[in-house]
Amino acid sequence: MTSRDAMAIEEAYGAHNYHPIPVVLTRGEGVWVWDVEDMRYLDMLSAYSAHNLGHAHPGVLAVAHRQLERLTLTSRAFHNDLLGIFCRRLAEFCGLEMVLPMNTGAEAVETAIKTARKWGYQVKGVEQEKAEIIVCCENFHGRTTTIISFSTDPVARNDYGPYTPGFTIIPFGNAAALEEAITPNTVAFLVEPIQGEAGVKVPPDGYLSAARQICTRHNVLLVLDEVQTGFCRTGKRFCHHYEDATPDILVLGKALGGGVMPVSAVVSRRDILSVFKPGEHGSTFGGNPLACAIAMAALDALEDPALLANAARQGERFRSTLRSIDNPVVREVRGRGLLNAIELDAHKASGRKVSEALQARGVLAKETHQNIIRFAPPLIIDDDEMSWALERIIAVIRSL
């Protein structure tokens, strides 16, 4: 089957809820992927940071193969021999106490919202149906009905009402706005340490630590969505490690599944997650033995300090190299670690056309918000591979 054939079948039978780059991938290894015509590309998106370890990581695949032959799913009607071990492993990895496993990042965010509200009623003493959660403009936490209810992106939000109430929206990166928005009914502040889908927007230094202090002062839960920024992506194990900003609730996903399957989790303190009693929340697939085995193999690989060092070093090289290019079409190069973006002058260049020009040169990246291109290669990218990518990215930028 050719790429043209594959795309035609998808166009005919698949809902048109995405606008992919016109490439049909069939295999991957490390930082490289190949299309059905056997053309090779350097993956500079990593499935939106799900492939932090690269494609087909041998350690993760070996564990997955072994577990596939033993047991894949029990539901939560029964115990399995890996769930408790996984929960302990992830809690210790995060420096927290208790884990509630789910499948997708959006499910984990929904779980965090339910947790915060339940905590607000049972522990903080907020009047029933009055709980408020503060969120930020241009957030992206998923696509469920509740989550898009507090989105400010019309593409994600329009035509899905009536919307779920209970959310207050403030500017991102503004600690004073957070403190001003808190009321006696506020139970949580939900925020991304870096806004990925908004265009890799990095808040001012000190923002997260200020938010931590404000939440502590007002008895409000700090909920950090590190689905995209977690697991070494930004050059730290978690992005909040850049500041003194330990969350009350940490939301995780993407790279936790090792690029093999969806695995997500809410990680928190025991006194917070203990608000749940049997039957009050759950998931048939959440915490399944296959997911637990794969996630623990991914955590083993992610503990390598060389991975952190490489993410920090290669990210700094990426930004400094592209910032040295004198081209008025480029408005800004920003990011942390290996989560970066190039913002273009929207009047002079199209992010879509630039992404397709990169594809033609063997580099896969993707635009967001028309004029911003996100770059997030696997954290295992080496010097030669980064040089290869930068050479082609620079050539496309200079051609604008």
Sequence and secondary structure as in RCSB ss.txt:
>XXXX:A:sequence
MTSRDAMAIEEAYGAHNYHPIPVVLTRGEGVWVWDVEDMRYLDMLSAYSAHNLGHAHPGVLAVAHRQLERLTLTS
RAFHNDLLGIFCRRLAEFCGLEMVLPMNTGAEAVETAIKTARKWGYQVKGVEQEKAEIIVCCENFHGRTTTIISF
STDPVARNDYGPYTPGFTIIPFGNAAALEEAITPNTVAFLVEPIQGEAGVKVPPDGYLSAARQICTRHNVLLVLD
EVQTGFCRTGKRFCHHYEDATPDILVLGKALGGGVMPVSAVVSRRDILSVFKPGEHGSTFGGNPLACAIAMAALD
ALEDPALLANAARQGERFRSTLRSIDNPVVREVRGRGLLNAIELDAHKASGRKVSEALQARGVLAKETHQNIIRF
APPLIIDDDEMSWALERIIAVIRSL
>XXXX:A:secstr
  HHHHHHHHHHHS       S  EEEEEBTEEEETT  EEEESSHHHHTTTT BT HHHHHHHHHHHTT     
TTS  TTHHHHHHHHHHHHT SEEEEESSHHHHHHHHHHHHHHHIIIII   TT  EEEEETT     SHHHHTT
   HHHHTT  S    EEEE TT HHHHHHH  TTEEEEEE SSBTTTTSB   TTHHHHHHHHHHHTT EEEEE
 TTTTTTTTSSSSGGGGTT   SEEEE GGGGTTTS  EEEEE HHHHTT  TTSS  SSTT HHHHHHHHHHHH
HHT HHHHHHHHHHHHHHHHHHHT   TTEEEEEEETTEEEEEE TTT  HHHHHHHHHHTTEE EEETTTEEEE
   TT  HHHHHHHHHHHHHHHHT 
